[in-house]
């Protein structure tokens, strides 16, 4: 049987490197959450496995969500993009309604749904990428050549950012803005417009820091945590001590001391400090390398999709790469004292049900884009060859 008449008996494979690296981070995250949270669960609820059980449940739900979303054609995401964005805005509004949103540590970010607490800002990041990708496809010429085409999505973005800042959640707002701006830049927005947006966003974020005493304190304390090591600089100082104790190879799994009530939020925002103490510089660089490779694979998947003119899929992949890379960079930067303290989890690793579930869905969507690109690439090449021959 000739090649032309040979049936397609097998489907294209997924990007197993991407999936393998994501599973590696998820698995390592479970181990580190267990190491960092056993004493916390024992003290708070009398059950050392409390946080590990909930984290494991989130990982399970995330894997089911990833598998389910990997079966959904990207065309359906594109059609639903605008609706999803407004659903996200509605959720951001609901969390601010007294009696609906749940407060914890001075922030109102969760909507209780039975035993589960929905964090609307996490899902808003997902909806933003899908909406922006669809907009860049629909309004390609407007975005590249018209100020209005550039301004329209920014109006919706500012609305979402303003609602998130009311929670308040400065870190998520920064990730949201950075992801959207990166997607606009990749979508072909004029360089001067992008520069104006970048400067404006910087001014606004700087203003939010200066006008808010607790944010200003975070910035000044990160510059020199040892100046007030028992108050504003305490958390960062304890994280730096953890990294210092880890040295090259760490003190060994479970042998860390800083997580024993010295380092606050060790199983959530400062999980990387526990990694640094127990696995040293080698473990820290391994995690950084895995995140770097996931971002690289996301951009490779996007470039492959763009090469066969699947522009929506390409922008979604680029957006996810920007988002995961930016959030991982900020979280790790906070842990090592490179950036001011922010309440951002480490994707795929930190304790936090919504963050884990959404991160798994992102991997599932990337896997779907890669699958469709591999599936459609031969047909696209055949079409190109036909026109070249004509």
C-alpha positions as CSV (number, residue, x, y, z in Angstrom):
1,X,0.0,0.0,0.0
2,X,1.4,3.4,-1.0
3,X,2.0,6.2,1.4
4,X,-0.8,8.2,-0.2
5,X,-3.4,5.6,0.5
6,X,-2.1,4.3,3.8
7,X,-4.7,5.1,6.5
8,X,-3.8,7.1,9.6
9,X,-3.8,4.2,12.1
10,X,-2.3,6.1,15.0
11,X,-2.9,9.5,16.6
12,X,-0.1,12.0,17.2
13,X,1.6,11.7,20.5
14,X,1.5,14.3,23.2
15,X,4.6,16.2,24.4
16,X,5.8,13.7,27.0
17,X,8.7,16.0,28.0
18,X,6.3,18.7,29.0
19,X,4.0,16.2,30.8
20,X,7.0,14.5,32.5
21,X,8.4,17.7,33.8
22,X,5.0,18.8,35.2
23,X,4.5,15.5,36.9
24,X,8.0,15.7,38.4
25,X,7.2,19.1,39.9
26,X,3.8,17.9,41.1
27,X,5.4,14.9,42.7
28,X,8.2,16.8,44.3
29,X,5.7,19.4,45.5
30,X,3.7,16.7,47.3
31,X,6.9,15.5,49.1
32,X,7.9,19.0,50.1
33,X,4.4,20.0,51.2
34,X,4.4,16.9,53.4
35,X,7.8,17.8,54.8
36,X,6.8,21.5,55.5
37,X,3.3,21.0,56.8
38,X,3.2,18.0,59.2
39,X,3.9,20.1,62.3
40,X,1.5,22.8,61.2
41,X,-1.4,20.4,60.8
42,X,-0.6,18.8,64.1
43,X,-0.6,22.1,65.9
44,X,-3.7,23.6,64.2
45,X,-6.1,20.7,63.9
46,X,-4.4,17.8,65.7
47,X,-3.8,15.9,62.4
48,X,-0.3,16.1,61.0
49,X,-1.5,14.8,57.6
50,X,-4.3,17.5,57.3
51,X,-2.5,19.7,54.7
52,X,-1.0,16.7,52.9
53,X,-4.4,15.1,52.5
54,X,-6.0,18.3,51.1
55,X,-3.0,18.9,48.8
56,X,-3.2,15.3,47.5
57,X,-6.9,15.8,46.8
58,X,-6.1,19.0,44.9
59,X,-3.5,17.2,42.9
60,X,-6.0,14.5,42.1
61,X,-8.7,17.0,41.0
62,X,-6.0,18.8,39.0
63,X,-5.0,15.7,37.1
64,X,-8.6,14.9,36.4
65,X,-9.1,18.5,35.2
66,X,-6.0,18.3,33.0
67,X,-7.2,15.0,31.4
68,X,-10.6,16.4,30.8
69,X,-9.4,19.7,29.3
70,X,-7.0,17.8,27.1
71,X,-10.0,16.3,25.3
72,X,-11.6,19.6,24.5
73,X,-10.8,21.1,21.0
74,X,-9.2,24.5,21.1
75,X,-11.9,25.9,18.9
76,X,-14.3,25.5,21.8
77,X,-12.0,27.5,24.0
78,X,-11.8,30.2,21.4
79,X,-15.6,30.5,21.1
80,X,-16.0,30.6,24.9
81,X,-13.2,33.1,25.6
82,X,-15.3,36.3,26.0
83,X,-17.9,34.5,28.1
84,X,-15.2,33.0,30.3
85,X,-13.7,36.4,30.9
86,X,-17.0,37.9,32.1
87,X,-17.6,34.8,34.3
88,X,-14.2,35.6,35.8
89,X,-15.2,39.3,36.4
90,X,-18.5,38.1,38.1
91,X,-16.5,35.8,40.4
92,X,-14.2,38.7,41.3
93,X,-17.2,40.8,42.2
94,X,-18.9,38.0,44.2
95,X,-15.8,37.5,46.4
96,X,-16.1,41.2,47.5
97,X,-19.7,40.9,48.6
98,X,-20.0,40.8,52.4
99,X,-21.2,37.4,53.5
100,X,-20.1,35.7,50.3
101,X,-16.3,36.1,50.3
102,X,-14.2,34.5,53.0
103,X,-11.4,36.4,54.8
104,X,-8.1,34.9,55.8
105,X,-4.9,36.8,56.9
106,X,-6.5,40.1,56.2
107,X,-7.5,39.3,52.6
108,X,-10.8,38.4,51.0
109,X,-10.0,36.1,48.1
110,X,-12.1,33.0,48.5
111,X,-15.8,31.9,47.9
112,X,-16.8,29.0,50.1
113,X,-18.5,26.2,48.1
114,X,-19.1,23.4,50.6
115,X,-15.7,22.0,51.7
116,X,-14.0,23.8,48.8
117,X,-12.9,27.5,48.7
118,X,-12.9,28.9,45.2
119,X,-10.2,31.5,44.6
120,X,-11.6,33.5,41.7
121,X,-8.3,35.3,40.9
122,X,-6.6,32.0,40.1
123,X,-9.2,31.2,37.5
124,X,-9.2,34.8,36.2
125,X,-5.6,34.3,35.1
126,X,-6.7,31.3,33.1
127,X,-9.7,33.1,31.5
128,X,-7.5,36.1,30.8
129,X,-5.1,34.1,28.6
130,X,-7.9,32.5,26.6
131,X,-9.7,35.8,26.1
132,X,-6.6,37.7,25.1
133,X,-5.6,35.0,22.6
134,X,-9.0,35.2,21.0
135,X,-8.9,39.0,20.9
136,X,-5.5,39.0,19.3
137,X,-6.8,36.7,16.5
138,X,-10.0,38.6,15.9
139,X,-8.5,42.1,16.0
140,X,-5.0,41.4,14.6
141,X,-5.0,44.5,12.3
142,X,-6.6,46.8,15.0
143,X,-4.0,45.7,17.6
144,X,-1.1,46.4,15.3
145,X,-2.3,49.7,13.7
146,X,-4.9,51.3,15.9
147,X,-4.7,52.8,19.4
148,X,-8.4,51.8,20.0
149,X,-7.6,48.1,19.1
150,X,-4.9,48.2,21.7
151,X,-7.0,50.0,24.3
152,X,-10.1,47.9,24.3
153,X,-8.7,44.8,26.0
154,X,-6.8,47.1,28.4
155,X,-10.1,48.5,29.7
156,X,-11.3,45.0,30.6
157,X,-7.9,44.2,32.0
158,X,-7.9,47.3,34.3
159,X,-11.4,46.3,35.5
160,X,-10.2,42.9,36.5
161,X,-7.0,44.3,38.1
162,X,-9.0,46.8,40.1
163,X,-11.2,44.1,41.5
164,X,-8.3,41.9,42.4
165,X,-6.6,44.8,44.2
166,X,-9.7,45.2,46.3
167,X,-9.1,41.8,47.8
168,X,-6.2,42.9,48.1
169,X,-3.8,40.8,46.0
170,X,-0.9,42.8,44.6
171,X,1.1,39.7,43.4
172,X,-1.7,38.3,41.2
173,X,-2.4,41.8,39.8
174,X,1.3,42.1,38.7
175,X,1.2,38.6,37.1
176,X,-2.1,39.4,35.3
177,X,-0.7,42.7,33.9
178,X,2.6,41.2,32.9
179,X,1.0,38.3,31.1
180,X,-1.4,40.5,29.2
181,X,1.3,43.0,28.2
182,X,3.5,40.1,27.0
183,X,0.7,38.7,24.9
184,X,0.0,42.1,23.4
185,X,3.7,42.5,22.5
186,X,3.8,39.1,20.9
187,X,0.5,39.9,19.1
188,X,2.2,42.8,17.2
189,X,1.2,45.9,19.1
190,X,3.1,49.0,18.1
191,X,6.4,49.3,20.1
192,X,5.6,52.9,21.2
193,X,2.2,51.8,22.5
194,X,3.7,48.9,24.4
195,X,6.3,51.3,25.9
196,X,3.6,53.7,27.0
197,X,1.7,50.8,28.6
198,X,4.8,49.5,30.3
199,X,5.6,52.9,31.8
200,X,2.0,53.5,32.8
201,X,1.8,50.1,34.5
202,X,5.0,50.7,36.3
203,X,3.8,54.1,37.5
204,X,0.5,52.7,38.7
205,X,2.2,49.8,40.5
206,X,4.7,52.1,42.1
207,X,1.9,54.4,43.2
208,X,0.0,51.4,44.8
209,X,3.2,50.6,46.8
210,X,3.9,54.1,47.9
211,X,0.3,54.9,48.9
212,X,-0.2,51.7,50.9
213,X,1.8,51.6,54.2
214,X,2.0,47.8,54.4
215,X,3.2,47.4,50.8
216,X,5.8,50.1,51.3
217,X,7.0,48.3,54.4
218,X,7.3,45.1,52.4
219,X,9.5,46.9,49.8
220,X,11.7,48.6,52.4
221,X,12.1,45.5,54.5
222,X,13.1,43.3,51.6
223,X,16.0,45.7,50.8
224,X,17.5,45.1,54.3
225,X,15.6,42.4,56.2
226,X,18.2,42.4,59.0
227,X,17.4,46.0,59.9
228,X,14.1,44.8,61.5
229,X,14.7,41.1,61.8
230,X,12.1,40.6,64.5
231,X,9.2,42.4,62.7
232,X,9.0,43.5,59.0
233,X,12.1,41.6,57.9
234,X,11.4,38.4,59.9
235,X,9.9,36.2,57.2
236,X,12.6,36.9,54.6
237,X,15.4,36.6,57.2
238,X,14.2,33.2,58.1
239,X,14.0,32.2,54.4
240,X,17.6,33.4,53.9
241,X,18.7,31.4,56.9
242,X,17.1,28.3,55.4
243,X,19.0,28.7,52.1
244,X,22.2,29.3,54.0
245,X,21.8,26.2,56.1
246,X,21.2,24.1,53.0
247,X,24.5,25.0,51.4
248,X,25.3,22.8,48.4
249,X,23.4,19.6,49.0
250,X,21.0,20.4,51.8
251,X,20.5,18.9,55.3
252,X,18.3,16.1,54.0
253,X,14.6,15.6,53.5
254,X,12.6,16.2,56.7
255,X,15.7,17.5,58.5
256,X,15.0,21.2,58.0
257,X,14.7,23.4,61.1
258,X,13.3,26.7,59.7
259,X,9.9,25.1,58.8
260,X,9.5,24.3,62.5
261,X,7.5,27.4,63.3
262,X,10.4,29.8,62.4
263,X,9.4,30.4,58.8
264,X,5.8,31.4,58.3
265,X,3.8,30.0,55.4
266,X,6.6,27.4,54.7
267,X,4.2,25.1,52.9
268,X,2.7,27.8,50.7
269,X,4.5,30.9,49.6
270,X,7.9,30.0,51.0
271,X,8.0,26.3,50.0
272,X,11.1,27.1,48.0
273,X,13.0,28.0,51.1
274,X,12.3,24.6,52.5
275,X,13.6,23.1,49.3
276,X,16.8,25.2,49.6
277,X,17.4,24.1,53.2
278,X,16.7,20.4,52.7
279,X,18.1,19.9,49.2
280,X,20.6,22.8,49.0
281,X,21.7,24.7,45.9
282,X,21.4,21.5,43.8
283,X,17.7,21.0,44.6
284,X,17.0,24.7,44.1
285,X,18.6,24.8,40.7
286,X,16.9,21.6,39.7
287,X,13.5,23.2,40.4
288,X,14.5,26.4,38.6
289,X,15.6,24.2,35.6
290,X,12.3,22.3,35.5
291,X,10.3,25.5,35.4
292,X,12.6,27.0,32.7
293,X,12.1,23.9,30.6
294,X,8.3,24.0,31.0
295,X,8.3,27.7,29.9
296,X,10.6,26.7,27.0
297,X,8.3,23.9,25.9
298,X,5.3,26.2,26.1
299,X,7.0,28.7,23.7
300,X,8.1,25.8,21.4
301,X,4.5,24.6,21.3
302,X,3.3,28.1,20.6
303,X,5.9,28.6,17.8
304,X,4.9,25.2,16.2
305,X,1.2,26.2,16.3
306,X,2.0,29.6,14.8
307,X,4.0,27.9,12.0
308,X,0.9,26.1,10.8
309,X,-1.2,29.3,11.2
310,X,-3.1,28.1,14.4
311,X,-2.7,31.6,15.9
312,X,-5.2,31.2,18.7
313,X,-3.4,28.1,20.0
314,X,-0.1,29.9,19.6
315,X,-1.1,32.9,21.7
316,X,-2.6,30.6,24.4
317,X,0.6,28.7,24.6
318,X,2.7,31.9,24.8
319,X,0.4,33.3,27.4
320,X,0.7,30.2,29.6
321,X,4.4,30.3,29.2
322,X,4.6,33.9,30.3
323,X,2.2,33.3,33.2
324,X,3.9,30.2,34.6
325,X,7.4,31.7,34.1
326,X,6.5,35.0,35.6
327,X,4.8,33.5,38.7
328,X,7.6,31.0,39.3
329,X,10.2,33.8,38.9
330,X,8.3,36.1,41.4
331,X,7.8,33.3,44.0
332,X,11.5,32.2,43.8
333,X,12.6,35.8,43.7
334,X,10.7,36.5,46.9
335,X,12.1,33.5,48.7
336,X,15.7,34.4,47.9
337,X,15.2,38.1,48.7
338,X,15.4,39.3,45.1
339,X,11.8,40.7,45.2
340,X,9.5,42.1,47.9
341,X,7.3,39.6,49.7
342,X,4.1,38.8,47.8
343,X,1.4,36.2,48.4
344,X,2.1,34.1,45.3
345,X,2.3,30.3,45.3
346,X,4.9,28.3,43.4
347,X,3.0,26.8,40.4
348,X,2.5,23.0,40.5
349,X,4.2,22.8,43.9
350,X,2.9,25.0,46.7
351,X,0.0,24.1,49.0
352,X,-3.1,25.7,47.6
353,X,-6.0,23.8,46.0
354,X,-7.0,26.5,43.4
355,X,-3.4,27.1,42.3
356,X,-2.7,23.4,41.8
357,X,-5.9,22.7,39.9
358,X,-5.4,25.7,37.6
359,X,-1.8,24.8,37.0
360,X,-2.7,21.3,36.0
361,X,-5.4,22.6,33.7
362,X,-2.7,24.8,32.0
363,X,-0.6,21.7,31.4
364,X,-3.6,19.9,30.0
365,X,-4.4,22.8,27.6
366,X,-0.8,22.9,26.5
367,X,-0.8,19.2,25.8
368,X,-4.0,19.6,23.7
369,X,-2.5,22.4,21.7
370,X,0.6,20.3,21.0
371,X,-1.5,17.3,20.1
372,X,-3.6,19.3,17.6
373,X,-0.4,20.9,16.1
374,X,1.2,17.5,15.6
375,X,-2.1,16.2,14.1
376,X,-2.6,19.1,11.6
377,X,1.1,19.7,10.7
378,X,1.2,17.0,7.9
379,X,-2.0,18.3,6.3
380,X,-0.6,21.9,6.4
381,X,2.6,20.8,4.8
382,X,0.7,19.0,2.1
383,X,-1.4,22.1,1.4
384,X,1.7,24.2,1.1
385,X,3.4,21.7,-1.2
386,X,0.3,21.7,-3.4
387,X,0.3,25.5,-3.8
388,X,4.1,25.5,-4.3
389,X,3.6,22.9,-7.1
390,X,0.9,25.0,-8.7
